[in-house]
Amino acid sequence: MRALRPLLLGRRARGIPSLRAKLTVANVALLAIGVVVATAVSLVGMRHYLIDQIDAELARTRQSLGGSPLTMEQLDALGAVALVRDRFLNGDARDRAPDNVIAAADRRGRPLPLAGYGPSDSQRALAAAVGGPAELAADPEPRDITVHDTAYRVTAARLSDGTYILVATSTDALHTGVAKALRLDLGVGTLLLALLAWLTMMSVRRRMRPLEDMVETSSAIAEGDLTRRVPSSREATAEVEQLRLALNSMLHQVESAYRTRERSTAQLRRFVADASHELRTPLAAIRGYLQLYDKGMLREPAERKRAWERVLAETDRMGRLVDELLTLARLDQRPELRLRRVDVGRLLRDAAEDLRAQQPDRPVTVDAPGELVLRADESGLRQVVGNLVANVRVHTPADVPVRLAAVALDGSVLLSVEDKGPGLAAQDAARVFDRFFRAGGGAGSGLGLAIVQGAVRAHGGEVSVRTAPGEGLTVTVVLPARTDGSALA
């Protein structure tokens, strides 16, 4: 964490916005747009509804006044105007604008007395604002006018004597109600926006916790803790959980690759050191004999012959060691196998004949069917069997019995080489396939069983040993009955 913490904290210093802030702003902006749209739609709808109510009332009044052939005198005589006056006429109120105003006007729009009352200021202002009453009477819809800084909806009705009755209803209360509703909506919307911002920040913080765990895990891995994994979270979503699983899988692969590289590097280091040590001994012997010959210290023919034989022997030993190293290098590079039908029983019988020729006193038993065919690389299998037999020949007394066996079992072929020699201790058996390992510092290069393991794995098989001190050694090789021709590590 110390390695990546400055990097993580430096993100804000460079002004990069966080995902939490972006999500919060986006949610608040979307809600703000929704509140504004909903408020506008509701206020416009409410205003239209109230205006329609006022217009409907004005239409009924207009119809009642102009729907019958009445004159102004008849209207006064019948006392109808008194009723209209009680509903609409508010005289000369000075403290406030009247909610309803009714006025009489001639054809030119000049105000006339109504019900025995002279035109008031409101009536004169209404007549002046209307102008031509004939055009208003012909219009089926009321109009908006302003009288003494107050908004009205006005209509007109024509009497049979040519007089016009002007009827106006104030819309000031409507606008006041709409303004109050707007302030209420804005206040409630602001509270909702603040609440949504707080809830979004808390929710995003909780939902972002798995991502913070991923950052902490990555930081720990950067510091060298390759075993760390991203823990599961109860708040994780499907996408975050998929990311967590993918990241853990990737981290597992990275850890495996890193461990494999470390192991390969250590093996390569040990291999180079062991190879250098093994090659140094024959080279030192050859150099020594050549120096003796160069200085003329080998005067007798017998001495020169013995020195020459020793040089040849060490050269042969070094050549075999190099050949074995090249074989191991080839096996490490996953060679392409030359598959063909191979009779495993015949391979065991040939190896047994070779062992009898080299050690006639050793009891050798072959337990294999007359024909046991396997698709494999014949040279590789011969090297496997030859190395196992050579291991017995070099590391056991010449009179120790040896048993070579092969059997087909569950889609695979099992072959084994068993001896009744001294066996190995548990710690030696665990390292028997290591390169250059020789139990008890015995003879040989220590590469025979390593080559066996590499060749068997190249065929997709497995090799194992069973041994104990005084109970001999059994090497078991299991090979698949059919292979696809590719080398397996």
HELIX and SHEET records of a PDB file:
HELIX    1   1 ARG A    5  ALA A   13  1                                   9    
HELIX    2   2 LEU A   19  GLY A   66  1                                  48    
HELIX    3   3 MET A   72  ALA A   77  1                                   6    
HELIX    4   4 ALA A   80  PHE A   88  1                                   9    
HELIX    5   5 ASP A  121  VAL A  130  1                                  10    
HELIX    6   6 PRO A  133  ALA A  138  1                                   6    
HELIX    7   7 ASP A  172  ARG A  207  1                                  36    
HELIX    8   8 ARG A  209  ALA A  222  1                                  14    
HELIX    9   9 ALA A  238  ASP A  294  1                                  57    
HELIX   10  10 PRO A  301  ASP A  332  1                                  32    
HELIX   11  11 VAL A  344  GLN A  358  1                                  15    
HELIX   12  12 GLU A  378  HIS A  395  1                                  18    
HELIX   13  13 ALA A  426  ALA A  430  1                                   5    
HELIX   14  14 ALA A  439  GLY A  441  5                                   3    
HELIX   15  15 GLY A  448  ALA A  458  1                                  11    
SHEET    1   A 5 PRO A 111  LEU A 112  0                                        
SHEET    2   A 5 ASN A 100  ALA A 105 -1                                        
SHEET    3   A 5 TYR A 164  SER A 170 -1                                        
SHEET    4   A 5 THR A 150  ARG A 158 -1                                        
SHEET    5   A 5 ARG A 143  VAL A 147 -1                                        
SHEET    1   B 2 LEU A 339  ASP A 343  0                                        
SHEET    2   B 2 VAL A 373  ASP A 377 -1                                        
SHEET    1   C 5 VAL A 364  ASP A 367  0                                        
SHEET    2   C 5 VAL A 402  LEU A 409  1                                        
SHEET    3   C 5 SER A 412  ASP A 419 -1                                        
SHEET    4   C 5 LEU A 473  PRO A 480 -1                                        
SHEET    5   C 5 GLU A 462  THR A 467 -1                                        
END                                                                             
